[in-house]
Amino acid sequence: MRILILGGDGYLGWPTAMQLAMAGHEVTVVDNYLRRRIADETDSAALIVAPDLVERARIFATVTGKEIEVTIGDCADRTLLSNVFLHFRPEAVVHYAEQPSGPYSMSGYDAARLTIENNLATTFNLVWAVLEHAPDCHIVKLGSMGEYGTPNIDIEEGWIDVEHKGRTQRFLYPRQAASLYHTTKIFDTDLLWFYVRTHGLRVTDLMQGPVYGVTTPEAELDPGLRPNFHYDDIFGTVVNRFVVQAVAGLPLTVYGAGGQTRGYLNLIDTLQCVDLDVRIEALANPRKEAEEHYYNPAHTGLLDLGLQPHLMTEEVLVDMVRLVQEHRHRIRPEIVMPRVRWNG
């Protein structure tokens, strides 16, 4: 297939591009380096320095013989995205092209406005590029479990049946995010669902938890192919941040009482099984979130389609620790502490 990846320079976008290209698909990636620019502006450099997209694609072609076409540009620019569609005629689009940080989105007016304008404009432009130039194209949009918040009932897989005054109706499961970034993801979902209902767009909305990890099979082919690995408080996800803190001998910065339930159960116990002196430090929670809550999401859809999940085993974490240890000299302890607060 011809597959277009928006946000192809990202922590998820670049590994996705490599995997799909290795599977024999024709892949084009688009990115404007927004995440890199914000990381520079917030002093949140990645632990492992990654080449730019053009150089990454060159390295990938050298070691695999597979081509990944690169376009440097802003997906919030309708003309640019339309031109990419006209040139490439994608059969599927994977949409990662968003400002991805909850803390950044809560750091002030300028960051909030950038998050809204970039994320919603990109999704809106994607919808219209598909409608006008590739109506049969399948959109795969990266959602987030953070859209749901912490409801006191089971989180159903996408939909919920509601009975009210003797009548029933099927709705998208209600969402109540705890950051502006996650709220823009809710807007994305509603926007895409509107165009699915109105124009029959084909969309898969993937609701996933925070991602962790340092490498992928394709990235093992050359150090220049590794994904962007952030460990700071702005872009670093909790598992990545904890692994770096463990390697650096820093206490694990648990927010509040540590009762928040996500996809990372027993992380601290697992880290203590690694040969490191891991300590825990409870911080006043900088985020406005429930620390004790019910959490039971349904998750059968992808398994039914054949997904073979890679579980967070001790072996996986040990491999992460080993790779982080190679870059230990680049760890800056001051950027793992929370610099953005929205808990009042």
N, C-alpha and C positions, 0 to 999 in steps of 0.2 A: 504493500500500500504506500501511498504518498502521505506522510504524516508530518504535520506542522507542529512544532513545539514553541509555545510562547513563554518567554522567561527561560530560555535555553542555557543561560549562564548560571542558573541558580543551583542551590544545594540539591534540589530534586531534578531540575530541568536537564542539567548536563548528563548525569547518570542515565536518565531516561533516554536521552538522545543516543547515547552509546549503545545501550541495550537494544533499542529498536533497530539501529543501523546494523548491529551484529546479527540480528534476526533476519536481515535481508530487506528491510523496508527502505524506502527512499525518504530521507529525513532532512528537513530544513528547520533551523532554529532562529528565533528572533529574540534580541535582548538589547536594552539600552544602558545596561550597567547601573541601573538605579540602586540596586542593593549595594554594590561596591561603593557608589558615591555616598550613600547614607552611612555606610560603615566607616568611611574615612571621616565624614563630618562629625560622627559621634565617637570617634576614637575607639572603634570596635573592630580592629583588624582581625582577619581570620588567622588561626594558628598555623595552618599550612597554606602557603602562598600558591595560588593557582594562576596559570597563564591566562591571558585574555582568550576570548572565544576563537578568534582566528587562529591563534597559535595552538590552542587545544585541538581544533579540527585538523590542523596540519600534522600534529603528533599522532592523532588517532589514525589518520590516513596512512601515515608512514608505517605504523606498527600493525595495522589490520588490513590495509588495502581497501577499506571502506570509506566512502565520502560522506561528510555531513556538511550541507550547505549552510552558510552563516549570513544573516542579515543583521547589521547593527542599526537599530532604530527603535522608536517609541511606539508601542502598540496603542497608546492613547491618541496617536496621530492617525486619524481615519484614512487619510490618503495613503500613508505608508502601508498600513495593514491591507487596504484594498489592493494595492499594487502587488504585495506579496501573494495574495490570493489569486490575482490574475495571472501571475507568473508561474506559481507552483501548482495551483488547482488541487488543494489537499483533499484527501478522502476522509481524514480524521485530524482533529486538532486537540492537543493536550494543552490546557490553559493553566500555566503557573505564573503568568506575568502580573504579579501583584506585589505591592509593598507588604512583606510577610510578617512584620514584627508587631505584636500586641503592645509591648512597652513603648516602642517608638511612636505608635499611633496615639499614645496617651501622654506624650512628653510636652505638648504645647499646641498652640493654634496652627502654626505653620506645618508641623508634622501631621496633625489631624487633617488639615485641608489637603495636603499632598496625598495622604492615604485614600481619602474619599475620591478625589479627582482622578488619581491614577487607577485605582482598582475598579471603580464603576465605569469610567470612560473606556477602559480596556475591554471589559466584558460587553459593554454596549456596542463598541466598534466590532468586536468579534461576531456578535449576533448579526449585525448588518452585513458584514463581509460574507458570512455564510448565506444569508438570505439572497444577496445580490449576485454572488459569484460561485457558490458551491452548495446549493440547497440540499444535497444528499449527504453532505459532510457530517460526521458524527463528532460532537463536542464532548470531550472528557474534561470536566472542570474539577479542580482540586478544592474540595470543601474542607471543613474542619469540625471535629467533635466539639470544639469550643463554641460553635454556633448554638448548641443546645443549652449551654449553661449547666445547671445542676438541678434538674426537676426532681420532684419527690415521687416520680413514677418511672417505670421502665422506659428507656429510650427505644422506641420502635425503629425499624429500619426504613426511614424515609417518610412513612405515612402513619396516620393514626385514625381510627374510626371513633367518632364522637356521637354519643346518644344524648339528645337534649329535648326535653318535653315530648318524649314519645317518638321523635324522629331521629334518623341517623344520617351522618355525612362523613365522607372520607376527606381528610385534610393532610397537607404537608405537616409533619410533626412540628409543633410550636417551638420557637427558638428564642433564647434570651441570653445574649452574649455578655461577657464581662469586660470586653475591650472594644474600642472603636474598630480596630482591624477585624475582629471577628464579626462585628456588626456589618461591615462591608461585605463579608462573605455571605451573611444572611441576605443582604440586598441582591448579591449575585444570584443566589438560589431563587429568590422571588422573581427577578428579572428574567432568568432563563425559563422558569416555569411558565411565566406569562407568554413567552414566545413559543414554547412548546404547545401550549393550549391554543394559541392564536394562529400560528403558522406551521405547526407540526415539526418543529426542530427536533433533531435527535440528540439527546443530551444524557450523559451519565454524570451524576454528581457524587463524587467520592468523599465521604465523610471519614477522615482519619485523625488519629491522635498525633501528638508530637513525634517527629522522626528522629532517630538517633543512628550513629554509625560514622565510620571514617572512610570506608572504601567499598568498592564493588568488584566483581570479577573483572570487568573491563578496565577499571582503574588500576588493577594490579599489573597491567601490561606496561605501564610507564608512570613514574611519579607525577608527570605533568598532567595526567588524566584524572587525578584524585578530585573529589568534590570539594567545594568550599566548606571548611570545617570551622564553625564559630563556637566559641565557648564563653562569650561575654554575656552580660545581662540583657542586651538588646536583641541579638540574633541567635544566641546560643540556646538550644533546647536543653531541658533539664538533665537528661542522661549524659549528653556530651559535656555539659558544664561540670557535672559531678565527677566524671572520669578525669577531666583535666585537673580538678581540685584534688582528687586523690593522688594523681601523679605528682603534683606540685607540693604535696604535703599541707594543703590548705583544708580547713574544716569544710565539710559539705554544708552549703548555705541552704538549710531547710527554711522555707517561708512559713512563719507562724508556728502552729503546733504540728504541722506536717501531715494533717489528716486529709489533704486533698487527694481524691482518687482519680487517676487517669489510667493510661495504659501501662504504667510502670510500677506495678506492685512488686514488693520485695526487692527493690533496687538497692537500698542501703544494706540489707542482709547479704545480697549477692556481692556487692563491692567489698564487704568485710571478709569474704572468702578469698579475695585476691591478696597476694603478699605485699600489702601496703598498709601503712599506719593511717587508717582512715578515722577521722574524728568528725563529729557532727556539731554544728553550731546553729541554734534556732535564732532566726532573725525576726524582727517585727515584719509582718507580711506587708510588702509594698503595694500589693494588688487588692482590689476589692473583689473578694471571692469567698465562697463558703468553704470553710476548712473541714467541716464535718457534714457529709451529705450522702444521700442515696445515689448509687451509680450502677446501673445494669442495662447497658446498651445491647440491642440485638445486633448480630454480626454474621449472618449466614449467607448473604447475597454473593459475596466474592468467593467464599468457600464452595458454594454450590456451582460456581463457574469454573472451579478447578484450582483456585489459589492454594499453593503449598506454603504456608507462612513460615518465616524464619523467626524462631522464638528467641527471646532475650535470655540465652543460656549463659552459664559462667564462661564457657569457651568463647562466645561472642564478645563478652565484655573484656576478657583477658586479651583477645586480639586487638580490641580498641585501645586498651591500656598500653600495649606494646608499641603500637604505632604512635600514640601520643607521646610516649617516653622518648621516641626518636627526635621529637620537636620540643622537648621540655625547655630548652634554652630560650624559646620564644614566648613562653607563658608569662603573662603580665597579671599578677594577682589583683591589681587594683580594678581591673575591668570585669571581674566576676561578681563584684558586689552590686546590689541594685542601685541604679542611678535615676530611675524613673519611678515615681509613686503616684498612685491614684486611689488610695484608700482613705483620703481625707485626713 
